[in-house]
């Protein structure tokens, strides 16, 4: 099992969609929200993900295809 922390930035049209829930359910990833903020225009979350490398990569490809910006977090936030 691998753990990764990523910053996900959501455009306004995706803020109300259950993307983190679907990411966990559909890609067998355990998620843990470390920080988050939602404003009128966009939202972001620092998300820890635990799962196989393949599942995490597939899940990140899925959220990226949906329009979410994904950035790796280096160090402790």
Secondary structure, DSSP 4 states (H G I P E B T S, - for coil): -EEEEEEEEEEGGGTTS-HHHHHHHHHT-EEEEEEEEE-SSEEEEEEEEEE-HHHHHHHHHHHHHHT-EEEE--S--
